[in-house]
């Protein structure tokens, strides 16, 4: 199993920056990819960014050029650097881990961290 704990959310003005962190613990050696999601206005979790165990990254179009996902394997932590934040980035952000393979493949979620972008 894997446990994910997010931190770094808060209130920021439009145009500002925040860095989210997600610390993974447990059987981290079987994590295939780590990602950040957020709840959209329809209360659905939407993929924001993903990074594989090999360091390949991908982003949803509306954050490209503004957000950067990275991971520190020594600390078992994934980060989301968010720059040029907009009010529409306001959401609860969730860390996600794709773990294992075959019949044991499991998706784990953190508890979420609130990001509010407002003047």
Short mmCIF file of the C-alpha atoms (twelve columns), coordinates in Angstrom:
data_MODEL
# 
_entry.id   MODEL 
# 
loop_
_atom_site.group_PDB 
_atom_site.id 
_atom_site.type_symbol 
_atom_site.label_atom_id 
_atom_site.label_alt_id 
_atom_site.label_comp_id 
_atom_site.label_asym_id 
_atom_site.label_seq_id 
_atom_site.Cartn_x 
_atom_site.Cartn_y 
_atom_site.Cartn_z 
_atom_site.pdbx_PDB_model_num 
ATOM 1   C CA . UNK A 1   0.000   0.000  0.000   1 
ATOM 2   C CA . UNK A 2   0.886   3.637  -0.433  1 
ATOM 3   C CA . UNK A 3   -0.009  6.671  1.629   1 
ATOM 4   C CA . UNK A 4   -0.016  10.145 0.083   1 
ATOM 5   C CA . UNK A 5   0.053   13.382 2.067   1 
ATOM 6   C CA . UNK A 6   -0.319  16.705 0.275   1 
ATOM 7   C CA . UNK A 7   0.725   20.110 1.532   1 
ATOM 8   C CA . UNK A 8   1.338   23.605 0.229   1 
ATOM 9   C CA . UNK A 9   -2.144  24.816 -0.597  1 
ATOM 10  C CA . UNK A 10  -3.420  28.207 0.432   1 
ATOM 11  C CA . UNK A 11  -4.679  31.600 -0.682  1 
ATOM 12  C CA . UNK A 12  -2.798  33.489 -3.370  1 
ATOM 13  C CA . UNK A 13  -3.500  36.549 -5.496  1 
ATOM 14  C CA . UNK A 14  -4.007  36.217 -9.250  1 
ATOM 15  C CA . UNK A 15  -0.625  36.054 -10.964 1 
ATOM 16  C CA . UNK A 16  0.986   34.555 -7.892  1 
ATOM 17  C CA . UNK A 17  2.660   31.207 -7.324  1 
ATOM 18  C CA . UNK A 18  2.306   28.199 -5.073  1 
ATOM 19  C CA . UNK A 19  4.159   24.921 -4.797  1 
ATOM 20  C CA . UNK A 20  2.270   21.828 -3.787  1 
ATOM 21  C CA . UNK A 21  4.041   18.821 -2.320  1 
ATOM 22  C CA . UNK A 22  2.929   15.226 -2.030  1 
ATOM 23  C CA . UNK A 23  4.939   12.866 0.140   1 
ATOM 24  C CA . UNK A 24  4.514   9.173  -0.569  1 
ATOM 25  C CA . UNK A 25  5.186   6.421  1.946   1 
ATOM 26  C CA . UNK A 26  4.749   2.673  2.027   1 
ATOM 27  C CA . UNK A 27  5.548   0.488  -0.962  1 
ATOM 28  C CA . UNK A 28  6.802   3.392  -3.065  1 
ATOM 29  C CA . UNK A 29  9.080   1.221  -5.215  1 
ATOM 30  C CA . UNK A 30  6.035   -0.036 -7.130  1 
ATOM 31  C CA . UNK A 31  4.683   3.406  -8.002  1 
ATOM 32  C CA . UNK A 32  4.456   3.704  -11.791 1 
ATOM 33  C CA . UNK A 33  3.412   7.319  -12.024 1 
ATOM 34  C CA . UNK A 34  2.430   10.212 -9.802  1 
ATOM 35  C CA . UNK A 35  -0.072  12.832 -10.799 1 
ATOM 36  C CA . UNK A 36  -1.987  15.860 -9.643  1 
ATOM 37  C CA . UNK A 37  -5.716  16.169 -10.165 1 
ATOM 38  C CA . UNK A 38  -8.187  18.850 -9.203  1 
ATOM 39  C CA . UNK A 39  -11.936 18.933 -8.810  1 
ATOM 40  C CA . UNK A 40  -13.608 20.908 -11.533 1 
ATOM 41  C CA . UNK A 41  -16.802 22.946 -11.302 1 
ATOM 42  C CA . UNK A 42  -18.789 19.792 -12.031 1 
ATOM 43  C CA . UNK A 43  -17.171 18.116 -9.012  1 
ATOM 44  C CA . UNK A 44  -15.192 15.740 -11.214 1 
ATOM 45  C CA . UNK A 45  -11.509 15.058 -10.650 1 
ATOM 46  C CA . UNK A 46  -9.594  16.342 -13.661 1 
ATOM 47  C CA . UNK A 47  -5.998  15.403 -14.463 1 
ATOM 48  C CA . UNK A 48  -3.667  18.394 -14.217 1 
ATOM 49  C CA . UNK A 49  -0.198  16.878 -14.620 1 
ATOM 50  C CA . UNK A 50  1.508   13.495 -14.473 1 
ATOM 51  C CA . UNK A 51  5.086   12.268 -14.130 1 
ATOM 52  C CA . UNK A 52  6.163   8.690  -14.726 1 
ATOM 53  C CA . UNK A 53  8.789   6.738  -12.833 1 
ATOM 54  C CA . UNK A 54  11.094  7.513  -15.753 1 
ATOM 55  C CA . UNK A 55  10.522  11.234 -15.445 1 
ATOM 56  C CA . UNK A 56  8.273   11.709 -18.461 1 
ATOM 57  C CA . UNK A 57  5.763   14.494 -17.862 1 
ATOM 58  C CA . UNK A 58  2.495   15.532 -19.386 1 
ATOM 59  C CA . UNK A 59  0.075   18.360 -18.708 1 
ATOM 60  C CA . UNK A 60  -3.485  19.287 -19.439 1 
ATOM 61  C CA . UNK A 61  -3.644  22.136 -21.942 1 
ATOM 62  C CA . UNK A 62  -4.960  24.763 -19.555 1 
ATOM 63  C CA . UNK A 63  -1.868  24.591 -17.316 1 
ATOM 64  C CA . UNK A 64  0.853   24.138 -19.939 1 
ATOM 65  C CA . UNK A 65  3.503   26.794 -19.578 1 
ATOM 66  C CA . UNK A 66  2.317   27.733 -16.090 1 
ATOM 67  C CA . UNK A 67  2.586   24.552 -13.997 1 
ATOM 68  C CA . UNK A 68  5.546   22.217 -13.611 1 
ATOM 69  C CA . UNK A 69  5.453   18.745 -12.104 1 
ATOM 70  C CA . UNK A 70  8.620   17.214 -10.706 1 
ATOM 71  C CA . UNK A 71  9.626   14.434 -8.361  1 
ATOM 72  C CA . UNK A 72  12.401  13.848 -5.862  1 
ATOM 73  C CA . UNK A 73  12.862  10.090 -5.742  1 
ATOM 74  C CA . UNK A 74  15.166  10.305 -2.732  1 
ATOM 75  C CA . UNK A 75  12.395  11.988 -0.751  1 
ATOM 76  C CA . UNK A 76  9.543   10.051 -2.411  1 
ATOM 77  C CA . UNK A 77  7.900   13.394 -3.065  1 
ATOM 78  C CA . UNK A 78  6.188   14.886 -6.084  1 
ATOM 79  C CA . UNK A 79  5.784   18.625 -6.520  1 
ATOM 80  C CA . UNK A 80  3.524   20.874 -8.519  1 
ATOM 81  C CA . UNK A 81  4.948   24.330 -9.081  1 
ATOM 82  C CA . UNK A 82  2.085   26.609 -10.072 1 
ATOM 83  C CA . UNK A 83  2.893   30.014 -11.549 1 
ATOM 84  C CA . UNK A 84  0.738   32.740 -13.071 1 
ATOM 85  C CA . UNK A 85  -2.221  31.466 -11.113 1 
ATOM 86  C CA . UNK A 86  -5.711  32.455 -12.215 1 
ATOM 87  C CA . UNK A 87  -8.987  32.523 -10.269 1 
ATOM 88  C CA . UNK A 88  -10.157 29.544 -12.317 1 
ATOM 89  C CA . UNK A 89  -7.289  27.504 -10.854 1 
ATOM 90  C CA . UNK A 90  -9.135  27.596 -7.542  1 
ATOM 91  C CA . UNK A 91  -9.858  23.993 -6.566  1 
ATOM 92  C CA . UNK A 92  -8.965  21.179 -4.244  1 
ATOM 93  C CA . UNK A 93  -5.844  19.539 -5.645  1 
ATOM 94  C CA . UNK A 94  -5.284  15.822 -5.143  1 
ATOM 95  C CA . UNK A 95  -2.159  13.721 -5.425  1 
ATOM 96  C CA . UNK A 96  -2.565  10.400 -7.203  1 
ATOM 97  C CA . UNK A 97  -0.345  7.335  -7.428  1 
ATOM 98  C CA . UNK A 98  -0.610  4.606  -10.046 1 
ATOM 99  C CA . UNK A 99  0.773   1.570  -8.254  1 
ATOM 100 C CA . UNK A 100 1.587   -2.012 -9.111  1 
ATOM 101 C CA . UNK A 101 0.636   -4.016 -12.170 1 
ATOM 102 C CA . UNK A 102 -1.788  -6.632 -13.413 1 
ATOM 103 C CA . UNK A 103 -4.402  -7.733 -10.923 1 
ATOM 104 C CA . UNK A 104 -2.713  -5.813 -8.115  1 
ATOM 105 C CA . UNK A 105 -2.736  -2.474 -9.926  1 
ATOM 106 C CA . UNK A 106 -4.203  0.140  -7.617  1 
ATOM 107 C CA . UNK A 107 -4.849  3.873  -7.676  1 
ATOM 108 C CA . UNK A 108 -4.183  5.755  -4.458  1 
ATOM 109 C CA . UNK A 109 -5.331  9.254  -3.554  1 
ATOM 110 C CA . UNK A 110 -4.240  11.829 -1.061  1 
ATOM 111 C CA . UNK A 111 -6.685  13.802 1.059   1 
ATOM 112 C CA . UNK A 112 -6.466  16.939 -1.051  1 
ATOM 113 C CA . UNK A 113 -5.232  20.468 -0.463  1 
ATOM 114 C CA . UNK A 114 -7.213  23.626 -1.144  1 
ATOM 115 C CA . UNK A 115 -5.846  26.243 -3.528  1 
ATOM 116 C CA . UNK A 116 -7.703  29.540 -3.678  1 
ATOM 117 C CA . UNK A 117 -6.759  32.248 -6.166  1 
ATOM 118 C CA . UNK A 118 -8.466  35.502 -5.316  1 
ATOM 119 C CA . UNK A 119 -7.771  39.189 -4.986  1 
# 
